Amino acid sequence: MLIIDKYAYTNSLSGKNPYIKTIFSILFLIISLIIENPVYQIAIITAMSITILSTSKMGISEYLKLLSIPLIFMIMSILAIIISISTEKTDMLTYFTIGSTYIGISKFGLSSALKILARSISCLTCVYFLMLTTPFNQLIQVFKKLHIPDNVIEIAMLIYRFIFIFLEEVHEIYKSQEMKMGYMGMKNSYNSLGLLVNMLYKRMMKRYEDMSIALDMKLFDGKFHI
């Protein structure tokens, strides 16, 4: 089971009204996007994090690990904002030169990057609140209430299902290779990784065929009745 899915079903708020949780999450998400002052965004991050940790009984290290995954991509994105390239060194906090060009960190760039980072983390915690307190079957209820097209809901449901199948297959193949010392040394690791991808593709296609046969046997009419 995915760690997010685990806490979504075991959270103390999992049985509460999903519509209220969705409105609460979206409301603070909009506030995070609109407000410019990072102090309020930090307050939202703190409030959301405390709520998530207290209701899910999740450890702080586990929560930080969940945050670190998208945070890596955020930091990589704001590097382009932090680093300034100019022909003048005005407003530069630190820099080095290549010919007549100054490359470094400016006050404006650093200030903008910190504001964007605070806003991004604030929005992320709002989304995590919804994900970690609302089981997927409740989210489907919310989607239907919002009149999201059935095709979109069906695709989301199938993706959700195949994530578990994908992870299960990866785990089984990897464990089998590891027991055979498949990842001892760089060369063996590359070979094993290539085999893993090849076998994973074949197994996923087999799972897809099995699902198609099962649906045909149940007289599937091309529409999931959710």
C-alpha positions in Angstrom: 0.0 0.0 0.0 1.2 3.5 -0.8 2.1 5.5 2.3 -0.3 8.3 1.2 -3.1 5.7 0.7 -2.3 4.1 4.0 -2.8 7.3 6.0 -5.8 8.4 3.9 -7.7 5.3 5.1 -6.3 5.2 8.7 -6.5 8.9 9.4 -8.8 10.0 12.2 -10.6 12.3 9.7 -11.0 9.6 7.1 -14.7 9.0 8.1 -15.6 12.7 8.1 -17.5 14.6 5.4 -15.3 14.6 2.2 -17.0 17.7 0.9 -16.0 19.8 3.9 -12.4 18.5 3.7 -12.3 19.4 0.0 -13.7 22.9 0.6 -11.3 23.5 3.5 -8.3 22.3 1.4 -9.3 24.3 -1.7 -10.1 27.5 0.3 -6.6 27.6 1.9 -5.1 26.6 -1.5 -6.6 29.7 -3.0 -5.5 31.9 -0.1 -2.0 30.6 -0.5 -2.1 31.6 -4.2 -3.6 35.0 -3.7 -1.7 36.3 -0.6 1.7 37.9 -1.3 3.0 38.0 2.2 5.0 34.9 3.0 4.3 35.2 6.7 0.7 34.1 6.1 1.9 31.3 3.8 4.2 30.1 6.5 1.3 30.2 9.0 -0.7 28.0 6.6 2.2 25.6 6.2 2.5 25.3 10.0 -1.3 24.9 10.5 -1.7 22.3 7.8 1.3 20.3 8.9 0.2 20.2 12.5 -3.3 19.1 11.4 -1.9 16.3 9.2 0.6 15.1 11.9 -1.9 15.2 14.7 -4.7 13.4 12.8 -2.6 10.8 10.9 -0.2 10.0 13.8 2.5 10.2 11.1 6.1 10.7 12.3 7.7 14.0 11.5 10.6 12.3 9.6 8.1 10.4 7.4 6.1 13.6 6.7 9.3 15.5 5.8 10.2 12.6 3.5 6.9 13.0 1.7 7.5 16.8 1.4 11.1 16.3 0.2 10.0 14.5 -3.1 8.2 17.5 -4.7 10.5 19.9 -2.8 13.5 18.7 -4.8 11.8 19.7 -8.1 10.7 23.0 -6.6 14.2 23.9 -5.6 15.5 22.9 -9.0 12.9 25.2 -10.6 13.6 28.3 -8.5 17.4 28.0 -9.2 16.7 29.8 -12.5 15.1 32.7 -10.6 17.9 32.9 -7.9 20.8 33.0 -10.4 21.0 36.3 -12.3 23.1 37.0 -15.4 23.8 40.7 -16.0 26.3 43.1 -17.4 26.2 45.1 -14.1 26.9 44.0 -10.6 24.3 46.3 -9.1 22.1 44.5 -6.5 24.3 41.4 -6.6 24.8 39.7 -3.2 27.5 37.4 -4.6 28.8 36.8 -8.1 31.6 35.8 -10.4 32.5 37.2 -13.7 33.0 35.7 -17.2 34.5 38.5 -19.3 32.2 41.5 -18.8 29.2 39.3 -17.6 28.3 39.0 -14.0 26.7 35.7 -12.8 25.5 35.5 -9.3 22.6 35.9 -6.8 20.7 39.2 -6.7 18.6 40.6 -3.8 15.5 40.7 -6.1 16.1 37.2 -7.4 16.6 35.7 -3.9 13.5 37.6 -2.5 11.4 36.4 -5.4 12.6 32.8 -5.1 11.8 32.7 -1.3 8.3 34.0 -1.9 7.7 31.4 -4.7 9.1 28.6 -2.5 6.9 29.6 0.5 3.8 29.8 -1.8 4.6 26.4 -3.4 5.1 24.6 -0.1 1.9 26.3 1.3 -0.1 25.0 -1.7 1.6 21.6 -1.4 0.6 21.2 2.3 -3.0 22.1 1.4 -3.0 19.3 -1.3 -1.4 16.9 1.1 -4.1 17.6 3.7 -6.7 16.5 1.2 -4.7 13.5 0.0 -3.8 12.3 3.5 -7.2 12.6 5.1 -9.5 11.6 2.2 -9.7 8.0 0.9 -9.9 7.6 -2.9 -13.5 6.4 -2.9 -14.5 9.6 -1.1 -12.6 11.6 -3.7 -14.7 9.9 -6.4 -17.8 11.1 -4.6 -16.5 14.6 -4.6 -15.6 14.4 -8.3 -19.1 13.2 -9.2 -20.6 16.0 -7.1 -18.5 18.5 -9.0 -19.9 17.0 -12.2 -16.5 16.0 -13.5 -17.0 14.0 -16.7 -17.3 10.2 -16.1 -14.4 9.5 -18.5 -12.0 11.6 -16.5 -13.1 9.8 -13.3 -12.7 6.4 -14.9 -9.2 7.3 -16.1 -8.3 8.5 -12.6 -9.6 5.3 -11.1 -7.7 3.1 -13.6 -4.5 5.0 -13.0 -5.0 4.7 -9.3 -5.4 0.9 -9.6 -2.5 0.4 -11.9 -0.1 2.3 -9.6 -0.5 -0.5 -7.1 0.0 -3.2 -9.8 3.0 -1.4 -11.1 4.7 -1.1 -7.6 3.9 -4.7 -6.8 5.5 -5.9 -10.0 8.6 -3.7 -9.5 9.0 -4.9 -5.9 8.7 -8.6 -6.9 11.2 -8.3 -9.8 13.7 -6.2 -7.9 13.6 -8.6 -4.9 14.2 -11.6 -7.2 17.1 -9.9 -8.8 18.6 -8.8 -5.5 18.5 -12.3 -4.2 20.5 -13.4 -7.2 23.1 -10.6 -6.6 21.9 -8.8 -9.6 22.9 -5.4 -8.3 26.5 -6.2 -7.3 28.7 -3.8 -9.2 27.9 -1.1 -11.7 27.8 -3.4 -14.8 25.5 -5.9 -13.1 23.2 -3.1 -11.9 22.8 -1.7 -15.4 22.1 -5.2 -16.8 19.6 -5.9 -14.1 17.9 -2.6 -14.5 17.4 -3.2 -18.2 16.0 -6.7 -17.5 13.7 -5.2 -14.9 12.3 -2.6 -17.4 11.8 -5.4 -20.0 10.1 -7.8 -17.6 8.0 -5.0 -16.1 6.6 -4.0 -19.5 5.7 -7.7 -20.3 4.1 -8.2 -16.9 2.1 -5.0 -17.1 0.8 -6.0 -20.6 -0.1 -9.4 -19.2 -2.0 -7.8 -16.3 -3.8 -5.5 -18.8 -4.8 -8.5 -20.9 -6.1 -10.3 -17.9 -8.2 -7.3 -16.9 -9.6 -7.0 -20.4 -10.6 -10.7 -20.4 -12.2 -10.3 -16.9 -14.2 -7.3 -18.1 -15.3 -9.1 -21.3 -16.5 -12.1 -19.2 -18.6 -9.6 -17.2 -20.1 -8.2 -20.4 -18.3 -4.9 -20.0 -20.1 -2.2 -22.1 -17.3 0.3 -22.2 -18.4 2.2 -19.1 -17.6 1.8 -15.5 -20.6 2.3 -13.3 -19.1 4.3 -10.5 
